[in-house]
Amino acid sequence: MALIGRLLEAYGIHPLVQDDILNTNQPPKMEDFGKYLFVTTKQLTETGEDCAEPFDLQHFSLILTDRVLITFHEAPSEAFAP
């Protein structure tokens, strides 16, 4: 949590955004803060063949500035893999 706080502070992100990133029960939403856009949503992920449920919903947040995209994933993700 401290690392996320330092990262957000370095980019001038509002402190309440950290709460939305860390709250995995947060409903999907989008907020325009002027200098950046904040989006939090759910990402559908494949659980694997050995699981009873083939898919799972994971919390996913992103911050988009004019030069940087920062993403936060509840669990490891291949969403931005090459």
C-alpha positions as CSV (number, residue, x, y, z in Angstrom):
1,M,0.0,0.0,0.0
2,A,2.8,2.4,0.8
3,L,4.3,1.8,-2.6
4,I,1.0,2.6,-4.3
5,G,0.7,5.8,-2.2
6,R,4.2,7.0,-3.2
7,L,3.6,6.2,-6.9
8,L,0.3,8.1,-6.9
9,E,1.8,11.0,-5.0
10,A,4.6,11.3,-7.5
11,Y,2.1,11.7,-10.3
12,G,-0.2,14.1,-8.3
13,I,-3.1,11.7,-8.1
14,H,-5.8,12.5,-5.6
15,P,-5.4,10.4,-2.3
16,L,-9.0,9.0,-2.5
17,V,-8.1,7.3,-5.8
18,Q,-5.8,5.0,-3.8
19,D,-8.9,3.9,-1.8
20,D,-10.7,3.1,-5.0
21,I,-7.8,1.1,-6.3
22,L,-7.4,-1.0,-3.1
23,N,-11.2,-1.5,-2.6
24,T,-11.7,-4.6,-4.8
25,N,-15.5,-4.4,-4.2
26,Q,-15.5,-0.9,-5.8
27,P,-18.2,-0.8,-8.6
28,P,-17.0,0.2,-12.0
29,K,-16.7,3.9,-12.5
30,M,-14.8,6.6,-14.5
31,E,-13.7,9.9,-13.1
32,D,-12.1,12.8,-15.0
33,F,-9.8,14.8,-12.7
34,G,-8.7,17.2,-15.5
35,K,-5.0,16.2,-15.5
36,Y,-5.8,12.5,-15.6
37,L,-8.6,10.0,-16.1
38,F,-9.3,7.3,-13.5
39,V,-11.1,4.2,-14.4
40,T,-11.9,1.2,-12.2
41,T,-13.7,-1.8,-13.5
42,K,-13.8,-5.6,-13.5
43,Q,-11.7,-7.7,-15.8
44,L,-12.8,-11.2,-16.9
45,T,-9.9,-13.6,-16.5
46,E,-9.6,-17.3,-17.3
47,T,-9.1,-19.5,-14.2
48,G,-7.7,-22.5,-15.9
49,E,-8.9,-26.0,-16.8
50,D,-8.5,-27.4,-13.2
51,C,-11.0,-24.9,-11.7
52,A,-14.8,-25.5,-11.3
53,E,-15.4,-22.0,-12.7
54,P,-13.8,-21.3,-16.1
55,F,-13.7,-17.5,-15.5
56,D,-13.3,-15.1,-12.6
57,L,-13.9,-11.3,-12.2
58,Q,-10.8,-9.4,-11.0
59,H,-10.7,-5.7,-9.9
60,F,-8.8,-3.6,-12.4
61,S,-8.0,0.1,-12.3
62,L,-6.1,2.5,-14.6
63,I,-4.9,6.0,-14.5
64,L,-4.3,7.8,-17.9
65,T,-2.4,11.0,-18.0
66,D,-1.3,12.8,-21.2
67,R,2.0,10.8,-21.2
68,V,1.6,7.8,-18.9
69,L,-0.8,4.8,-18.4
70,I,-0.7,3.2,-14.9
71,T,-2.6,0.0,-14.3
72,F,-3.4,-1.9,-11.1
73,H,-4.6,-5.5,-11.2
74,E,-6.1,-7.5,-8.3
75,A,-4.2,-10.5,-9.4
76,P,-1.4,-11.2,-11.9
77,S,-2.7,-10.5,-15.4
78,E,-1.7,-11.1,-19.0
79,A,-3.8,-8.1,-20.1
80,F,-0.9,-6.1,-21.4
81,A,1.5,-8.9,-22.3
82,P,3.2,-8.5,-25.6
